[in-house]
Amino acid sequence: MKYWLWGCWLMVSVWCQAQEVNSAVCVIQNQGKLLMVQDRVSGRFGLSGGYIEPGETPAQAALRELHEETGLTAEIVRPLGRLRNSEAFVCRSRTPIAATPAGIVDLLSAPNLGGEILQARLITPEAPEAPQRFADQLPWLQHKLQPQDDSPIQLHDNFIAQASLLHRAELPWIGRIQQWSEPLEPLLTIANLFGEQTLYMLLLPLLLPLLGWQKVRELLFAFGTLTLLITLAKIAVGWPRPFHFNPQLADLASSGFGMPSGHTATAMLFWGWLLLEWPRCRQPLLWATLAAFLTGWARVQLGVHFLSDVLVGGVIGALLLRLRPWLIRAGTNLRWWWGLSAVSLLFAWLTQSPNLAALTSLGVGLALGQALPLVRHSRKPVQTTLLALLGSIACALLQWQLPALMIGSLPILLLQWSAMALLGLWLAAGIWWIASLPVTGADDERQQA
């Protein structure tokens, strides 16, 4: 009886805690359209809002989150009530909302530009054209808003007037490149994959039996170093992307700042590194430069990078190729792996960067796996490839597919970081441990029997 009561008390406590108000949202409207933001974690749209910080009232939290996510300064009109664990408020912007006729809202003055929010739109609640993160938000708001709640709005064709002189000079060229590139769109779609994480999660299992664990480990360390440098450079420079100034240049928003181009740097480093391992390739750097050029062209064509972003990204990739001998030595030293993870963790905490947190998780997983005393030799290439591919696909599903079924930002991030740690542990230890089991055929005792 005592344990049953304790169990009931625990369940009630957890339930009560889950029902506590811990966040607040601001409802901004104009002529029947609602201001909604697309977050980078889920890629879906929801009302502007977030968690209540210690010492804040729900109203203060709602106004703060609105300003951080959109740059708007607003006032509370009236409370709307409670929506799940959030207090909702009708808010009115004190300044006109700068937006395009298509409903794209200017985020250039947002303090968190390049952070958690990809874009903001004015969306019709009766027929939302964008994927919704919270299915109950829009139905809950029906008949709760009034015409006098409208915020002022100011329409603009674009926001180019806020661009720097360099970006103003580049923006017309991006439009021309997009026109010239239409016949080459299939080729550029493939070239864009050269900088995508998904591609390398599929390529690494194929390269593992060809290059061996030692060389793959060195390449992974180079990738980790590149990710750290690119992420810190983006945060330090803080340059917006082309679609921030002219939304017509891009159909889809991309997360983070633009300078430098991580896709271009990744293509330069990966293909240069891989071709240098191929003795028959006479001009590895030339082919790597071509791959980086096509990738950069694709990013410009998509409207997510300036030409200067691409140029600097290619230079960073080339510099790391120049440091290849040092990266090879560091990649074979477990201390350097722990050092890379520690530095990534430090800057992830200082900058609140999800990318650096994911890099930390991957680095810790790889370091822990390498610390285990296992024989990492691919005696059966097909078996090694299948094992590596199976683990990569499973981690990819955890990182990208399962979060689509979730709502909370923190659970999604924790799941994605766990998937990266599991991927590192799988590549460094899981594959080789399973390959060493007698059931896999690594042991000849079964054949002798």
C-alpha positions in Angstrom: 0.0 0.0 0.0 2.8 2.4 0.9 4.6 1.9 -2.4 1.3 2.3 -4.3 0.7 5.6 -2.5 4.3 6.7 -3.3 3.7 5.8 -7.0 0.5 7.7 -7.1 2.1 10.8 -5.5 4.9 10.6 -8.0 2.5 10.4 -11.0 0.5 13.3 -9.7 3.6 15.4 -9.1 4.9 14.7 -12.7 1.4 15.5 -14.1 1.1 18.7 -12.1 4.6 19.8 -13.2 3.7 19.1 -16.8 0.6 21.3 -16.4 2.5 24.3 -15.0 2.7 27.4 -17.2 6.3 27.6 -18.4 6.1 29.6 -21.6 4.3 32.5 -23.2 3.2 33.4 -26.8 2.4 36.7 -28.5 -0.4 36.8 -31.0 0.2 39.5 -33.7 -2.3 40.0 -36.4 -3.0 42.2 -39.4 -6.2 42.0 -41.5 -7.0 38.5 -40.5 -3.4 37.2 -40.9 -1.2 36.0 -38.0 2.5 36.5 -37.6 4.1 33.1 -37.3 7.8 32.1 -37.1 9.6 29.0 -38.5 12.0 27.5 -36.0 15.2 25.8 -37.1 14.7 22.8 -34.8 11.4 21.5 -36.2 11.3 23.4 -39.5 7.6 24.2 -38.8 5.7 27.4 -38.1 4.2 28.5 -34.8 3.2 31.6 -32.9 6.1 33.7 -31.6 6.9 32.7 -28.0 9.2 30.8 -25.7 10.1 29.8 -22.2 9.6 32.1 -19.2 12.9 33.0 -17.6 13.3 33.3 -13.8 12.0 36.6 -12.5 9.8 37.2 -15.6 6.0 37.4 -15.8 4.4 35.6 -18.7 3.6 38.9 -20.4 7.2 40.0 -20.1 8.4 36.7 -21.6 6.0 37.0 -24.5 7.2 40.5 -25.4 10.9 39.5 -25.0 10.5 36.4 -27.2 8.7 38.4 -29.9 11.5 41.0 -30.0 14.3 38.4 -30.0 12.7 36.3 -32.8 11.4 39.1 -35.0 12.9 42.4 -33.8 9.4 43.9 -33.2 8.7 45.9 -30.1 5.1 45.4 -29.0 2.7 46.0 -26.2 0.2 43.7 -24.5 -3.4 44.4 -25.6 -5.1 41.7 -23.4 -4.6 38.1 -22.2 -6.2 35.4 -24.3 -5.9 32.6 -21.7 -4.0 29.4 -21.5 -3.0 27.2 -24.4 -1.4 23.9 -23.1 1.5 25.1 -20.9 1.6 28.6 -22.4 0.0 31.9 -21.5 -1.2 33.6 -24.7 -1.5 37.3 -25.2 -2.8 39.6 -27.9 0.0 41.9 -28.8 0.2 45.0 -30.9 3.4 46.1 -32.6 4.5 49.7 -31.8 6.1 50.1 -35.2 4.8 49.0 -38.6 5.6 45.4 -39.5 7.9 45.5 -42.6 6.7 42.7 -44.9 6.5 41.8 -48.6 3.2 41.5 -50.4 3.7 37.7 -50.1 3.7 38.0 -46.3 7.4 37.5 -45.7 8.4 39.6 -42.6 11.7 41.5 -42.3 13.9 39.9 -39.6 17.1 41.9 -40.2 16.6 43.8 -36.9 16.0 40.6 -34.8 18.6 40.0 -32.1 18.5 36.3 -32.8 18.9 36.6 -36.6 20.7 33.5 -37.7 19.8 31.7 -34.6 16.6 29.8 -33.7 14.3 31.4 -36.3 14.5 30.7 -40.1 11.8 33.1 -41.2 8.6 34.8 -40.2 5.4 35.1 -42.3 1.9 36.6 -42.1 -0.3 33.5 -42.5 -4.0 33.1 -43.0 -5.2 30.9 -40.1 -8.2 29.5 -42.0 -6.0 28.0 -44.7 -2.4 27.9 -43.5 0.0 27.4 -46.4 2.9 26.5 -44.2 3.5 23.3 -42.0 2.3 23.9 -38.4 4.3 22.9 -35.4 1.3 23.0 -33.0 -1.8 21.7 -34.6 -4.1 23.2 -31.9 -2.8 26.8 -32.0 -4.8 28.1 -35.0 -8.2 26.4 -34.1 -7.8 27.6 -30.5 -7.5 31.2 -31.7 -10.7 31.2 -33.8 -13.2 33.9 -32.7 -10.8 35.2 -30.0 -9.3 38.0 -32.1 -10.9 41.3 -33.0 -10.2 43.8 -35.9 -9.0 46.5 -33.4 -6.2 44.1 -32.4 -4.5 44.7 -35.7 -0.8 45.8 -35.8 0.3 48.4 -38.4 2.1 47.0 -41.5 4.3 48.6 -44.1 4.7 46.7 -47.4 8.1 46.5 -49.2 9.1 44.7 -52.4 12.3 43.7 -50.6 14.7 44.9 -47.8 17.8 45.6 -49.9 18.0 49.1 -48.5 19.4 47.6 -45.3 22.2 45.7 -47.1 25.9 46.7 -47.0 27.6 48.1 -50.0 29.2 44.8 -50.8 25.9 42.9 -50.6 24.1 45.5 -52.6 26.6 45.0 -55.4 26.3 41.2 -55.2 22.5 40.9 -55.0 21.8 41.8 -58.7 24.4 39.3 -59.8 22.7 36.6 -57.8 19.5 37.3 -59.7 21.4 37.0 -63.0 23.1 33.8 -62.0 19.7 32.3 -61.1 18.4 33.1 -64.6 21.5 31.7 -66.3 21.4 28.6 -64.2 17.9 27.4 -65.0 19.1 24.9 -67.7 21.7 23.5 -65.3 19.3 23.1 -62.4 19.5 19.2 -62.2 23.3 19.4 -62.2 23.3 22.1 -59.5 20.9 20.1 -57.4 23.4 17.2 -57.3 26.3 19.6 -56.7 24.4 21.1 -53.7 24.5 17.6 -52.1 28.3 17.8 -51.9 27.8 20.0 -48.8 24.9 18.1 -47.2 25.4 16.1 -44.0 23.0 13.4 -45.3 25.3 12.6 -48.2 28.3 12.0 -46.0 26.3 9.8 -43.6 25.7 7.5 -46.6 29.2 7.9 -48.1 31.2 7.1 -44.9 29.9 3.5 -44.7 31.0 2.9 -48.3 34.4 4.4 -47.7 35.1 2.5 -44.5 36.1 -0.8 -46.1 37.9 1.0 -49.0 40.0 3.4 -46.9 40.0 1.6 -43.6 39.2 2.9 -40.2 42.4 4.8 -39.7 41.9 7.0 -42.7 38.2 7.5 -42.1 39.0 8.6 -38.6 41.5 11.2 -39.9 38.8 12.5 -42.3 36.3 12.7 -39.5 38.7 14.8 -37.4 39.2 17.1 -40.4 35.4 17.4 -40.8 35.0 18.2 -37.1 37.7 20.9 -37.2 36.0 22.4 -40.3 32.6 22.4 -38.6 34.0 24.2 -35.6 35.8 26.8 -37.7 32.9 27.5 -40.0 30.3 27.8 -37.2 32.5 30.2 -35.2 33.2 32.2 -38.3 29.5 32.5 -39.1 28.7 33.7 -35.6 31.6 36.1 -35.4 30.9 37.7 -38.8 27.1 37.6 -38.5 26.3 38.4 -42.1 22.7 37.7 -43.3 21.9 35.6 -46.3 20.6 36.9 -49.6 17.0 35.9 -49.0 17.0 38.1 -45.8 17.3 41.1 -48.1 15.3 39.8 -51.0 13.0 36.9 -50.2 12.2 36.4 -53.8 15.7 34.9 -54.3 15.0 31.7 -52.3 12.0 29.4 -52.0 13.3 27.8 -48.8 15.1 29.5 -45.9 18.4 28.2 -44.6 19.5 28.3 -41.0 22.4 30.4 -39.5 24.4 33.2 -41.0 25.8 33.1 -44.5 29.5 34.0 -44.2 31.4 31.7 -44.9 29.7 29.0 -47.0 30.0 25.7 -45.1 28.8 23.7 -48.1 31.6 25.1 -50.3 34.2 24.5 -47.6 33.0 20.9 -47.0 33.0 20.1 -50.7 36.6 21.4 -51.1 37.9 19.6 -48.1 36.1 16.2 -48.6 36.9 15.8 -52.3 40.4 17.2 -52.0 41.1 14.8 -49.1 39.5 11.8 -50.9 41.3 12.4 -54.2 44.7 12.8 -52.5 44.2 9.3 -51.2 43.8 8.1 -54.8 47.2 7.7 -56.4 45.9 7.6 -59.9 44.4 11.0 -59.7 47.0 13.4 -61.1 45.2 16.7 -60.3 43.3 16.1 -57.0 43.2 19.8 -56.0 42.0 20.8 -59.4 39.0 18.4 -59.2 38.3 19.4 -55.7 38.2 23.0 -56.7 35.8 22.1 -59.5 33.6 20.3 -56.9 33.7 23.3 -54.6 32.9 25.7 -57.5 29.8 23.7 -58.5 28.7 23.5 -54.9 29.1 27.2 -54.4 27.3 27.9 -57.7 24.4 25.8 -56.4 24.3 27.7 -53.1 24.2 31.0 -55.0 21.5 29.7 -57.3 19.4 28.7 -54.3 19.7 32.2 -53.0 21.2 31.2 -49.6 24.8 32.5 -50.2 26.5 35.5 -51.6 29.4 35.1 -54.0 31.7 36.4 -51.2 30.4 33.7 -48.8 31.3 31.0 -51.4 34.8 32.4 -52.1 35.7 32.5 -48.4 34.3 29.1 -47.8 36.4 27.6 -50.6 39.5 29.3 -49.2 38.9 27.8 -45.7 38.5 24.4 -47.2 41.7 24.8 -49.2 43.6 26.0 -46.1 42.5 22.9 -44.2 43.7 20.8 -47.1 47.1 22.6 -46.7 47.1 21.5 -43.0 46.3 17.9 -44.0 49.6 16.4 -42.5 48.8 18.0 -39.1 45.2 17.0 -39.2 46.3 13.4 -39.9 48.5 13.3 -36.9 45.9 14.9 -34.7 43.2 12.6 -35.9 45.2 9.5 -34.7 45.6 10.9 -31.2 42.7 10.3 -28.8 43.7 13.4 -26.8 43.0 15.6 -29.8 39.5 14.1 -30.1 38.8 14.9 -26.5 40.2 18.4 -27.0 38.0 19.0 -30.1 35.0 17.8 -28.1 35.9 20.1 -25.1 36.4 23.2 -27.3 33.1 22.5 -29.1 31.3 22.1 -25.8 32.7 25.3 -24.5 31.7 27.4 -27.5 28.3 25.6 -27.7 27.7 26.8 -24.2 28.9 30.4 -24.9 27.1 30.8 -28.2 24.1 28.5 -27.6 24.8 26.9 -31.0 23.0 23.6 -31.7 25.5 22.8 -34.4 28.4 22.9 -32.0 26.4 20.9 -29.5 25.9 18.3 -32.2 29.6 18.3 -33.0 30.3 17.8 -29.3 28.0 14.8 -29.2 29.6 13.3 -32.3 33.1 13.9 -30.9 32.3 12.4 -27.6 30.8 9.3 -29.2 33.9 8.9 -31.5 36.3 9.4 -28.6 34.5 6.9 -26.3 34.4 4.4 -29.1 38.1 4.7 -29.9 39.0 4.2 -26.2 37.6 0.7 -26.4 40.2 -2.1 -27.1 38.8 -3.5 -30.4 40.4 -4.7 -33.5 39.3 -2.3 -36.3 40.2 -4.2 -39.4 37.8 -4.8 -42.2 38.2 -8.5 -43.1 34.9 -8.7 -44.8 34.2 -5.4 -46.7 30.6 -6.2 -47.6 29.8 -7.0 -44.0 31.5 -3.8 -42.7 29.7 -1.7 -45.3 26.3 -3.1 -44.4 26.9 -2.7 -40.6 28.1 0.9 -41.1 25.2 1.7 -43.4 22.7 0.2 -41.1 23.9 2.3 -38.2 24.1 5.5 -40.2 20.5 5.0 -41.5 19.3 4.4 -38.0 21.0 7.5 -36.7 19.7 9.5 -39.6 16.1 8.4 -38.8 16.6 9.4 -35.2 18.0 12.8 -36.2 15.7 13.9 -39.0 12.6 11.7 -39.2 11.5 11.0 -35.6 11.7 14.8 -34.6 9.0 15.4 -37.2 6.6 13.6 -34.8 7.7 15.7 -31.8 6.7 19.1 -30.6 9.0 20.4 -27.8 12.3 21.9 -28.9 14.4 20.5 -26.0 13.3 16.8 -26.6 14.0 17.2 -30.3 17.5 18.6 -29.7 18.3 16.0 -27.1 17.2 13.3 -29.6 19.3 14.8 -32.4 22.4 15.1 -30.1 22.0 11.6 -28.9 21.8 10.4 -32.5 25.1 12.0 -33.3 26.7 10.5 -30.2 25.4 7.1 -31.2 26.7 7.5 -34.7 30.2 8.3 -33.4 30.1 5.3 -31.0 28.8 3.1 -33.8 31.5 4.0 -36.3 34.3 3.8 -33.7 33.3 0.7 -31.8 29.9 -0.8 -32.6 30.7 -2.0 -36.1 34.0 -3.6 -35.0 32.5 -5.2 -31.9 29.7 -6.9 -33.9 32.2 -7.9 -36.6 34.3 -9.7 -34.0 31.4 -11.8 -32.7 31.4 -15.5 -33.8 28.0 -15.2 -35.2 29.2 -12.8 -37.9 31.8 -15.3 -39.1 34.8 -13.5 -37.8 35.6 -16.5 -35.7 36.6 -19.7 -37.5 35.5 -22.0 -34.6 32.1 -22.5 -36.2 33.7 -23.6 -39.5 36.0 -26.0 -37.7 33.0 -27.6 -35.9 
